[in-house]
Amino acid sequence: MGKQNDAFTAYLGRAEVLADLYNGCLYQGEEVVQAGNLCEVQQFYQQGLSERVKRPTARRRERDAIRAFWNEKNYVLLAAEAQNQPHLTMPFRCMEYDLAEYARQLRYIRLKSEGKLKTGVEYLSKMGRKDHLTPIVTIVLYHGMEPWDAPKKLSEMMELEEIDPILKQMVQEYQIYVFSLEELQEEYFQTNLRELIRLMKRRSSKTKIQEYCRKHADRISRMDVATYDMICVMLNLKELQDKKEKYLENGKESIDMCKAMEEWAEELREEGKSAGIKEGELRGMQKAKESTLKLVAKMSENGDTEYIARLMEPEVYRRMMDKYGME
């Protein structure tokens, strides 16, 4: 599962996919977030940086995906975390990422303001009154098959029942927004993320995967390579990955997944026929064995023991079967 989650993380890092994810999850498919208005920002943080000794004391942490979204009205950081299993500390984990990003922004503000803030509150804060932090929005895309049964709030990681009510209401909350792939409305997504979601919902049945591809041949036949690779990894379809070069359109970044699927389906049908023939042969052999044992028992009871050793002769076998009324 680690390989699959790594693949999902890399996929979410694409601007058009992240934009489509936000539009599909938050805006019912309306193109509010445009891929062209997303720009790359730092997505890793060095945790535990000591201000005194100026050296890292903990490992580097890296977000799955984060980009800055800007237009006439907005400048906000959009982040996404891919998760293939429920995570009991996910609220803290996302909060830690957000805190690290805000700390990075504060360091930049203080560096920019160094020597310019002479007295008063701004000097004490090392931040001007007109300086602001850029807000962060983080969503969790859960692509596991079991329902999410882990905390979605920081408070759900605590035991608060016995705490004094006044103190309890002052405990700061942090909430995460988990979108389960199994519950997403596929029609809200415009990129090939739609096909990935739909096929992952059918991952338990190769027959359903093939049926979907046949019904939606118009979109499947124009599959971009990155999504095709994702489908092969997430659905564990090595057979399709092996056909990639054969059906990759010359000079283009798209692949005819329909043809690859059709060939794969035909191979499965042939395998099924072969397996059916073998199964039929085995059933026939078992039936013949049972009939022979019954015939030997009847021959022994009726004194035809001298013919038992000759049952391998077709004429003797047939005569004895007819004598005892067996088919």
Salt bridges, closest charged atoms under 4 A:
GLU16 OE2 - ARG14 NH2 2.47
GLU40 OE2 - ARG67 NH2 3.70
GLU51 OE1 - LYS54 NZ 3.46
GLU62 OE1 - ARG60 NH2 3.77
GLU81 OE1 - ARG93 NH2 3.78
GLU96 OE1 - ARG61 NH1 2.89
ASP98 OD1 - ARG63 NH2 2.41
GLU101 OE2 - ARG104 NH2 2.73
ASP131 OD1 - LYS112 NZ 3.49
GLU182 OE2 - ARG203 NH2 2.97
GLU186 OE2 - LYS201 NZ 3.57
GLU195 OE2 - ARG219 NE 2.64
ASP224 OD1 - ARG14 NH1 3.43
ASP229 OD2 - LYS244 NZ 2.98
GLU239 OE2 - LYS206 NZ 3.28
ASP242 OD2 - LYS238 NZ 3.16
GLU249 OE1 - LYS252 NZ 3.56
GLU263 OE2 - LYS243 NZ 2.91
GLU263 OE1 - LYS246 NZ 2.73
GLU266 OE1 - ARG269 NH2 2.77
GLU267 OE2 - LYS243 NZ 2.78
GLU270 OE2 - LYS273 NZ 3.70
GLU279 OE2 - ARG283 NH1 2.96
ASP304 OD2 - LYS323 NZ 2.69
GLU313 OE1 - ARG310 NH2 3.23
ASP322 OD1 - ARG318 NH2 3.23
